[in-house]
Amino acid sequence: MEMKSIRFRQEREAGWRELEGLVTKAEKGGLRTLDADELMRLPRLYRAALSSLSVARSISLDRSLTAYLESLAARAYLYVYGTRTDIPKALARYFRHLLPATVRGMARPLALAILALGLGWIAGHTLTAHSPDWFYTLVDDGMAGGRTPTASREFLEKSLYGGGPGPGFGLGVFATYLFTHNAAISMMSFALGFALGIPTLLLLFYNGATIGAMTAVFASKGLGGEFFGWLAVHGSTELLAVALCGAAGLSIGGAVAFPGPHPRLATLARTGRRAGVVVMGGVLMLLVAGGLEGFARQLVTDTTTRMLIGGAMLALWTAYFGFVGRGLGPADVD
């Protein structure tokens, strides 16, 4: 057994020592201290060391050799599979390539999510305009805040600009509720996507119907443009974020229903990673929408300016998701 151990060591020790030298160098100065050839050899030497460790265990070589290989493999693992970039670089890659490229890869489910929101908006507006009783079915009291079909034009107009009695009179309360509501819808749309995407589509439709019902109330008093201007400032960002999370959920549902040539679990794992990238972007967009709402509600009261801000944000997001990182090829999140 001792001769076998010596022969085994002699045949492979050069590779172990080289791997140990690379790991030691990386431990002292980080992976940036390794040149291109060394970075290429690192995973190969690591796999060779793992193979040696497996053989050493199977033929019961001396414990000191096995312990040495276990320690070397554990040290090398951190540099072969650990994070190879710092946080600023990871964030830069996420925003400059990973997020927009992944969203472009979900163009079809995103279009379907936007369609569901739009159809819901049209349905909610049409139903409420035809029969105001529908408003109470589609909008709960917390969101309405007194802005119901029976409210006066003066009440609704004052609520648009915060001119009523008390700090909670204006649409700030409604905006906060709407933000919370949309954030919940976003997460639920993603989480329930596994059920073939059907609950996701229903949630998106309902969300659109709720806003459509509110639009109908203001339009019935001749304030449709004013309400749309207020909503556009943050809504162009907020509703797009909802659609993105919905698209992520629909992509999960699509992977369940149509896994393609790969095993269903493998397809779900790959799709789930991509969906996670998009949902993270949607959450960040919701935070941006909250900031826009706070800024516009306090400082911008002109309807035209509000619409311009909303339109500019929509154009910005469209340009970002449509063109940023195109020259870098498809995103690799697998």
Secondary structure, DSSP 8 states (H G I E B T S, - for coil): -HHHHHHHHHHHHHHHHHHHHHHHHHHHH-GGGS-HHHHHHHHHHHHHHHHHHHHHHHTT--HHHHHHHHHHHHHHHHHHTS--S-HHHHHHHIIIIIHHHHHHHTHHHHHHHHHHHHHHHHHHHHHHHH-THHHHHHS-HHHHTT-STTS-HHHHHHHHHT-SSSTTSSHHHHHHHHHHHHHHHHHHHHHGGGTTTHHHHHHHHHHHHHHHHHHHHHHHTT-HHHHHHHHHHHHHHHHHHHHHHHHHHHHHHHHHH--TTS-HHHHHHHHHHHHHHHHHHHHHHHHHHHHHHHHHHHH---HHHHHHHHHHHHHHHHHHHHHTTGGG-S----
